[in-house]
């Protein structure tokens, strides 16, 4: 399964231009998409993906 960090509750955007993305579940900031870092580091897909709740707005 391909994880989409942008649709995960744990995905955060940071103020830091050097590391603009973060994963609250794993506790790190990165320039890459966090799920890519997890895959490269562990060899496994992200196991902490939690879909964001539907907000009811049009997409």
C-alpha positions in Angstrom: 0.0 0.0 0.0 1.4 3.4 -1.0 1.0 5.8 2.0 -0.1 9.4 1.2 1.4 11.5 4.0 -0.7 14.5 3.0 -3.8 12.5 4.0 -2.4 11.4 7.3 -3.3 12.8 10.8 0.4 12.7 11.8 1.7 14.8 8.9 2.7 18.3 9.8 4.2 21.3 7.9 7.0 23.0 9.7 8.3 26.6 9.6 11.8 25.4 8.8 12.7 25.7 5.1 15.4 23.1 5.5 12.9 20.5 6.9 9.5 21.6 5.8 7.7 18.3 6.5 7.3 16.4 9.7 5.8 13.2 11.1 4.4 13.5 14.6 4.0 9.8 15.0 7.7 9.0 14.4 8.9 12.4 15.7 11.1 13.6 12.9 11.3 16.5 10.4 12.5 16.1 6.9 12.8 17.7 3.5 11.4 14.5 1.8 7.9 13.0 2.2 8.0 11.3 5.7 6.8 7.9 4.3 9.7 7.8 1.9 12.1 8.4 4.8 10.5 5.6 6.8 10.7 3.2 3.8 14.3 4.1 3.1 15.3 3.7 6.8 13.4 0.6 7.8 12.7 -1.1 4.5 9.0 -1.2 5.5 6.0 0.9 4.6 4.8 3.3 7.2 2.8 1.5 9.9 1.5 4.6 11.6 -0.7 6.0 8.8 -4.0 7.3 10.2 -6.4 8.9 7.6 -7.5 12.4 8.4 -11.1 12.8 9.4 -13.4 14.0 6.6 -14.0 17.7 7.1 -17.1 17.9 5.0 -15.7 20.5 2.6 -15.6 20.1 -1.1 -12.4 18.6 -2.5 
